[in-house]
Amino acid sequence: MQREKYSRQILFPGIGEEGQEKLLNSSAVIVGCGALGSMVASLLVRAGVGRLRIIDRDFVEPSNLQRQSLFDESDAREGLPKAIAAARRLRDINSDILVEPHIADLASGNAPELLDGFNLILDGADNFETRLLVNDFSVSAGVPWIYAAVLGSYGLTMTILPAQTACLACLREGYEAASPVEEATCDTVGVLNAAVGVIASLEAAEALKILSGHPEALHHRLLSFDIWTGRSQFLRIPRRPDCRACVHHQFRWLEGRDQPHVTMCGRNSVQIHERRRQLDLVVLADRLRGVAQDVRQNSFLLRFRVPPCELTVFPDGRAIITGTQDPALARSLYARFLGA
């Protein structure tokens, strides 16, 4: 049964019996399970990658369904965390695979614990702070990772092999001019699901080359595509001789020196990073029902409205405040309803 499941992939000369066996014994971790992360996860699980960890801080919303392929309307109605909803769907797709969901905001304090022990890290993140943190861990631990991003009709991806290729710090802090994915967000210019499909497929293909034991097939380029205009670029990015990460081994994101306490979180939202607390969501929900609107709570999160804002609170004290881009207002609401 298992061999039949992967029979068409085994017939492909680039993988074959030996490569498929390596895939089944391989592991990968996906940071972020939005548009890119969910599609890459589906492709890897279907391909037979043996162990997959999914790290995501967010919950499913109706606006996600246009491009985030693992979720449906029931997930949005329940407000399920994306990691949980994705894991359920992935297990239905391939019950042979070990899928590990983690509802977490990747940061310097938990990155070693969440990322260590995997053959490959894949980018499904929605911000460069997280990507630079992943890059620092990758270079310091010698674990390959694949950078990818999509915005509008444009996307790009690059595979990073520590000590062999340029890293994201080389690209971001040196050779790369500002790209479309840095100057806007999905909330201001939108995103096409077809663009997500192209970049996710390229990211997954590079992952299969690494995990099946064929690194010689890697393209070693920064690939970018605009599916609306048909434009594409294939650039070889050299390592910067003065790169602070892969040359000088200065890992300021991993050490926490550059990790913000408050970050912009997309969707007209601000995220409060507060991991020194453990909240009892049941008790908190009971307390809030007299002072806030539309209080909803499940095992994973608590959500309530203080017009014009909505707050989503997680057990570790982290909160996403939607309806504002003002960090001061977000901090004020957090202190008012959750305490100092």
KARA-V628483 format. One record per residue. N is the residue number from 1. RES is the residue in three letters. OMEGA is omega in whole degrees, 0 to 359 (NA if undefined). NEAR is the number of other C-alpha atoms within 10 Angstrom. D_CENTER is the distance of its C-alpha to the mean C-alpha in whole Angstrom. Layout:
# KARA-V628483
<<N RES OMEGA NEAR D_CENTER> <N RES OMEGA NEAR D_CENTER>>
This chain:
# KARA-V628483
<<1 MET 182 6 32> <2 GLN 180 8 29> <3 ARG 178 12 30> <4 GLU 180 9 31> <5 LYS 184 13 27> <6 TYR 189 16 26> <7 SER 182 14 30> <8 ARG 177 10 29> <9 GLN 178 18 26> <10 ILE 179 18 29> <11 LEU 179 11 31> <12 PHE 186 11 29> <13 PRO 181 9 31> <14 GLY 181 17 28> <15 ILE 178 20 27> <16 GLY 182 16 30> <17 GLU 183 18 31> <18 GLU 179 12 30> <19 GLY 179 22 26> <20 GLN 178 24 25> <21 GLU 178 18 27> <22 LYS 177 19 24> <23 LEU 182 24 21> <24 LEU 179 18 22> <25 ASN 184 14 23> <26 SER 180 21 19> <27 SER 178 22 16> <28 ALA 176 23 12> <29 VAL 180 26 9> <30 ILE 180 25 6> <31 VAL 182 28 3> <32 GLY 182 27 2> <33 CYS 173 30 5> <34 GLY 184 26 7> <35 ALA 181 27 9> <36 LEU 184 31 8> <37 GLY 182 30 6> <38 SER 180 25 9> <39 MET 177 23 11> <40 VAL 179 28 10> <41 ALA 179 29 10> <42 SER 181 20 14> <43 LEU 182 19 15> <44 LEU 178 23 15> <45 VAL 178 22 16> <46 ARG 180 16 19> <47 ALA 177 19 20> <48 GLY 172 24 20> <49 VAL 196 27 18> <50 GLY 183 19 19> <51 ARG 183 21 17> <52 LEU 174 25 13> <53 ARG 180 21 11> <54 ILE 179 27 8> <55 ILE 178 26 7> <56 ASP 183 23 6> <57 ARG 197 19 9> <58 ASP 180 22 10> <59 PHE 185 22 13> <60 VAL 177 25 14> <61 GLU 180 19 16> <62 PRO 182 14 19> <63 SER 179 10 17> <64 ASN 195 17 14> <65 LEU 180 18 16> <66 GLN 187 13 17> <67 ARG 184 20 14> <68 GLN 201 21 12> <69 SER 182 21 14> <70 LEU 189 23 14> <71 PHE 176 23 15> <72 ASP 186 17 19> <73 GLU 179 13 21> <74 SER 177 13 22> <75 ASP 180 20 18> <76 ALA 179 19 19> <77 ARG 180 11 22> <78 GLU 184 15 21> <79 GLY 183 22 18> <80 LEU 170 21 16> <81 PRO 184 23 13> <82 LYS 181 29 11> <83 ALA 181 26 10> <84 ILE 180 22 14> <85 ALA 180 22 15> <86 ALA 182 28 12> <87 ALA 179 23 14> <88 ARG 182 15 17> <89 ARG 181 15 17> <90 LEU 177 23 16> <91 ARG 175 14 19> <92 ASP 180 11 21> <93 ILE 184 13 20> <94 ASN 184 16 21> <95 SER 179 11 23> <96 ASP 187 16 23> <97 ILE 174 21 20> <98 LEU 180 17 18> <99 VAL 184 25 15> <100 GLU 177 15 14> <101 PRO 176 22 12> <102 HIS 175 19 11> <103 ILE 186 21 12> <104 ALA 172 20 11> <105 ASP 183 20 10> <106 LEU 181 24 9> <107 ALA 184 21 12> <108 SER 183 21 15> <109 GLY 183 13 17> <110 ASN 183 12 15> <111 ALA 180 17 13> <112 PRO 181 16 16> <113 GLU 185 10 16> <114 LEU 187 18 13> <115 LEU 186 23 12> <116 ASP 173 15 16> <117 GLY 180 13 18> <118 PHE 180 16 15> <119 ASN 188 18 17> <120 LEU 174 23 13> <121 ILE 180 26 10> <122 LEU 185 26 8> <123 ASP 168 24 5> <124 GLY 186 29 3> <125 ALA 180 24 3> <126 ASP 180 23 7> <127 ASN 184 17 9> <128 PHE 175 14 11> <129 GLU 179 17 12> <130 THR 181 23 8> <131 ARG 179 23 9> <132 LEU 173 23 12> <133 LEU 177 23 12> <134 VAL 180 29 10> <135 ASN 178 28 13> <136 ASP 179 27 16> <137 PHE 181 25 15> <138 SER 183 25 15> <139 VAL 183 22 18> <140 SER 183 17 20> <141 ALA 181 14 19> <142 GLY 181 14 20> <143 VAL 179 19 17> <144 PRO 174 24 15> <145 TRP 183 30 12> <146 ILE 178 25 11> <147 TYR 179 22 10> <148 ALA 178 26 10> <149 ALA 179 25 10> <150 VAL 174 29 12> <151 LEU 182 24 15> <152 GLY 177 23 18> <153 SER 188 20 19> <154 TYR 175 26 18> <155 GLY 180 25 15> <156 LEU 179 26 15> <157 THR 178 21 14> <158 MET 177 28 15> <159 THR 184 25 15> <160 ILE 178 23 16> <161 LEU 183 19 19> <162 PRO 179 19 20> <163 ALA 179 14 24> <164 GLN 184 11 24> <165 THR 169 20 22> <166 ALA 177 25 21> <167 CYS 182 32 18> <168 LEU 177 28 15> <169 ALA 174 20 18> <170 CYS 184 22 21> <171 LEU 186 18 19> <172 ARG 187 14 18> <173 GLU 183 13 21> <174 GLY 193 13 24> <175 TYR 190 13 24> <176 GLU 169 12 22> <177 ALA 179 10 23> <178 ALA 181 9 21> <179 SER 180 12 19> <180 PRO 183 15 19> <181 VAL 178 18 15> <182 GLU 192 12 16> <183 GLU 180 9 19> <184 ALA 177 13 18> <185 THR 176 18 15> <186 CYS 182 15 15> <187 ASP 180 12 17> <188 THR 182 13 20> <189 VAL 178 11 20> <190 GLY 178 12 18> <191 VAL 178 20 16> <192 LEU 180 19 18> <193 ASN 178 19 16> <194 ALA 176 15 18> <195 ALA 176 25 17> <196 VAL 181 27 13> <197 GLY 180 19 15> <198 VAL 184 18 17> <199 ILE 177 24 14> <200 ALA 179 29 12> <201 SER 177 17 15> <202 LEU 179 18 16> <203 GLU 180 26 13> <204 ALA 179 20 14> <205 ALA 177 17 17> <206 GLU 178 22 17> <207 ALA 180 27 15> <208 LEU 177 27 18> <209 LYS 181 18 20> <210 ILE 188 23 19> <211 LEU 178 24 19> <212 SER 176 22 22> <213 GLY 180 17 24> <214 HIS 179 15 25> <215 PRO 179 15 23> <216 GLU 181 9 26> <217 ALA 180 13 25> <218 LEU 186 14 22> <219 HIS 178 13 23> <220 HIS 179 21 22> <221 ARG 163 18 21> <222 LEU 181 18 19> <223 LEU 175 19 19> <224 SER 183 20 19> <225 PHE 167 20 20> <226 ASP 187 18 21> <227 ILE 179 17 22> <228 TRP 181 12 24> <229 THR 183 9 27> <230 GLY 181 9 26> <231 ARG 178 10 26> <232 SER 177 14 24> <233 GLN 177 12 24> <234 PHE 187 14 24> <235 LEU 172 12 24> <236 ARG 182 14 25> <237 ILE 179 17 23> <238 PRO 174 14 25> <239 ARG 177 20 25> <240 ARG 182 19 26> <241 PRO 180 11 29> <242 ASP 183 11 28> <243 CYS 182 19 24> <244 ARG 183 16 24> <245 ALA 189 25 21> <246 CYS 176 26 22> <247 VAL 185 16 26> <248 HIS 177 10 27> <249 HIS 174 12 24> <250 GLN 188 14 23> <251 PHE 187 20 20> <252 ARG 177 16 20> <253 TRP 179 22 17> <254 LEU 179 24 17> <255 GLU 176 15 20> <256 GLY 183 13 19> <257 ARG 182 10 21> <258 ASP 182 14 19> <259 GLN 182 19 17> <260 PRO 174 14 18> <261 HIS 177 9 19> <262 VAL 180 17 18> <263 THR 171 17 16> <264 MET 193 18 16> <265 CYS 182 17 13> <266 GLY 177 17 14> <267 ARG 182 16 16> <268 ASN 188 15 19> <269 SER 174 20 17> <270 VAL 177 25 18> <271 GLN 175 25 16> <272 ILE 177 21 18> <273 HIS 180 18 17> <274 GLU 187 14 20> <275 ARG 181 14 19> <276 ARG 185 9 23> <277 ARG 169 10 24> <278 GLN 185 12 24> <279 LEU 171 15 25> <280 ASP 187 13 27> <281 LEU 179 21 25> <282 VAL 179 14 29> <283 VAL 181 9 31> <284 LEU 178 16 29> <285 ALA 179 18 29> <286 ASP 181 12 33> <287 ARG 185 13 33> <288 LEU 186 17 31> <289 ARG 178 13 33> <290 GLY 186 9 36> <291 VAL 181 12 34> <292 ALA 182 16 31> <293 GLN 170 14 31> <294 ASP 181 12 29> <295 VAL 180 21 28> <296 ARG 185 18 26> <297 GLN 170 19 24> <298 ASN 185 13 23> <299 SER 190 10 22> <300 PHE 185 15 19> <301 LEU 175 22 19> <302 LEU 181 21 22> <303 ARG 177 22 22> <304 PHE 184 21 25> <305 ARG 169 19 27> <306 VAL 190 16 29> <307 PRO 8 10 29> <308 PRO 186 8 28> <309 CYS 171 16 25> <310 GLU 180 21 23> <311 LEU 173 24 22> <312 THR 187 20 19> <313 VAL 181 24 19> <314 PHE 185 24 18> <315 PRO 181 17 20> <316 ASP 178 18 19> <317 GLY 178 18 20> <318 ARG 180 22 17> <319 ALA 173 25 18> <320 ILE 181 25 17> <321 ILE 182 30 20> <322 THR 180 20 20> <323 GLY 177 18 23> <324 THR 170 17 23> <325 GLN 183 18 22> <326 ASP 181 14 24> <327 PRO 180 17 23> <328 ALA 178 12 27> <329 LEU 179 14 27> <330 ALA 179 24 24> <331 ARG 180 17 25> <332 SER 179 14 28> <333 LEU 179 17 27> <334 TYR 181 20 25> <335 ALA 183 11 28> <336 ARG 187 10 30> <337 PHE 183 15 29> <338 LEU 180 14 27> <339 GLY 183 8 29> <340 ALA NA 8 29>>
